[in-house]
């Protein structure tokens, strides 16, 4: 296996993201000899006897190791955005309000090398952080530091994702989106939803859906099942609209 390749060491209780190298990786389960891992699917046993399988990490496995900053758009919301809007390889997408870069990362993974993801972030610190995360993940994202309310000039986007406090101030949405293209706003407060919906209705958009997603994880042990104590409740409302 090439030195530096990302490997996920998958155990029954814990997992570790490492890079391929000829070293001992020290964990609370003991040392793991990474030099013995030659390919994905190989197993490695720590000095305390804990067994791990070396697998190829998913994008989300690697995203969990990115540097964190502002609040992120979680998979429960990002997944619906991607599914509802139908983007795929070759799609052209804009993400406004980069933050840590999670939404742009999900999008870039879907549109692939033939697609294009452009993301705008006003904060210099967040812009720098997101660029470091995109580099760590190996994703093709055009990251711009700028004011999404006035700096978006590109046209014919298939999708615009707006993680902004006042998305109705992006006056160029009609010019930025292709006919039938989607705009999706991520809005924590219902008052924001109402204001943005009014803006859309006045500007030749069809408000398709307004959705809130709550996620509850369950624990199963033998014949006992129960919801886990920590659940993901309200994060934001998603407003889906299409340009007419």
N, C-alpha and C positions, 0 to 999 in steps of 0.2 A: 504494500500500500504506500502511495506517495506521501512523503513527509509533509505534514501540515494539513492533510485531509481531515475534515471534520468527522468525528465518530461519536455516536451516542452509545454509552455503556449502559445497557438496560438490565436492571436487576428487578427482583420481585417487589422490593420495598423502595429502592432508590434508583436514581439514574444520574449519569454524569456526562456532560458534553466536553470532549477533549479533542486535541489535535494529534494525529498520528506522529509518533516519534519514538526513539529508542530510549525511553526513560521509565522510571518507576513513578506511577501516579499515586500519591498518598491520599487516602480517604479515611473516614471513621471506620470503614470496614476493613482497613488494612491497605497494604500496597498492592498495586496492580501493574504488572509488567506490560507496558504498551507495546514493547518491541516484539512480543509474541503474536500480536494481531496482524495478520497478513492480508485479510480480506473481510468484507462485511459478512456476517454470519458466524465468524469465529467466536469462540467462547474464551473468557479469561476468568481465572479464579484469584481472588485476593488472598493475601497471606493469612487472613482469618477464616478462609473457606467460603466466602460469599461468591456466588457464581454470577457472571455478567455475560450478556450477549452483545457483541459489537454490531450495531446496525447503522444504516445511513440515516442521519437526522432529517426530519421534515423541516420545512421553512419555520413552522411554529416552534419546533424544538429550539431552533437557533434564535428566533426572535425573543424567546424568554431570557436569553443571555445578553440582549442589547442593553445599552445604557438607557436609563429611564429619566424622563423629565416631566412634562405636563401630562394631564389625564389622557389616556389612550382610548381609541375606539376598539372595543373588544370583539373577539371572533363572533359572538352571538349577533352582533349588529353588522359587522363587516360581511359575514356570510350571506345575510339577507340582501344587503346592498348589491353584492356581486351576482347573486342568483336572480333577483327581481329585474335587474337592468340588462341581463343577458350579455355582459361583456365577456370577451374571450381573446384568444390569440389574435393580435393585430389591431385591437381596439385602441382608440385614442382617448385618454382620460385625464381630467384635471382634478387635483386635490388641493383645496384651499384651507389653510390652517394646518401645516405639516405636523407641528408638535414634535413628538418623538419619532414620527415617521412610520408608525404601525399601519395606518390605513394605506398609505402610499406603497408600503411593502406588500400588503395583501394584493393590491391592484397590479403592481409590477409583476408579481409571480403569476398572475392570471393572464395578462396581456402578452407576456413573453418578449422575446427579442424582436419580433416583428411589430409589436405594439409600442405605445408611447405613453408614459406617465410623467406629467409635469406637476410639481407641487410648489405652492407658495407659502412662505412663512415670514411674518413681519419681524419677529424677534431674532436678533443676531445670534444669541446663545442657542436657541432652539434650532435655528438653521444649521449651525455648526454641528450640534449634537446629532441631528437627523442625517447629515451627510456622512458622519462617522458610522452610524448604524447601517446605512445603505451599503457602504464599503465593506463592513463586516459581513453582511448578508450576501454580498456579491450580486446586488440587484441593479438593473439599469433604470435609474430615476433621474429626471432633470429637476434638480432642486434649486429654486430661486428664492432669494431674499427680497421680499417686496410686499407691497400693500395690495392684497387681493381685491379690495374694494375698488381700486382704480387702475391697477397695473396689468390686468389680464387682457392680452391683445389677441391671442390665438383664436382661430375659428374651427368649426366643424368637429367639435368634441362629441364623442358618443355618450359621455357621462361626465358630470361635474359633481364632486362631493364637497359640500360646504360645511366645514366644522368651524363656523364663525358665530360670534355673538349676535351679529345683525346682518344676516345673509341678504336681506332685502336691499342693502346698500350696494350690492354688486349689480350695477345698472346695466352691465353689458351681457347678461346671461343669454339674451336672445341672439346676440351676435356671436357669442362663443360656442353655442350648441348647434348641432345640425338639426334639421327638422325631424321630430320624433325622438330626439336625444333626451336623455334623462338628466334632471338635476335632483340630487338627494341632499337634504339638509339634516344635520345631526344637532338637535336642539334639546337641551336639558329642561327647559321650562315651557309650559303650555302657552303662556302669553307670547313667547317667541314663535310658536307654531301658528298661532292665530294671525300675528302680524305678517309672517312670511306667506301664509296662505292667501291673505288679501292681496299682497304684492303680486303673487303668481297669477291670480285670477284677473288682475288688471293688465297683465303683460303677456297675454296670449299663451298661457300654459294650462294644461289639464292637470289638476291635482288628483293624482291616481290613488294614493293610499297614504294614510297617516298611521304609524304603527309604533307600539311600545313592546319590547321583548323582555321577558323576565326568565331567568334560567335557574332551575333548581336541580342540584346534583344529588344522586341517591347513593347510599352505601348498602352493599349486599354482603352478608356474612352467613353462610350456611342457610338456615331457614328464616333468618331475620333480615328485614329490610326497613330502612328508614331514610328520610331526607337528611342530608348532611347539615350540620348546624350553620355553616356559612353558605349563603346563597347569593346569587347576583340578582339584585332587584332592579329598580329603575336606574338606568344610566342616562338615557335620552329618548326623545321621540324621533322617529325617522319620517321625514316628509318626502314622499316620492312624487315627482311631477314630470310631465313630458311637454316638450315644446311643440306647439301646434303649427 
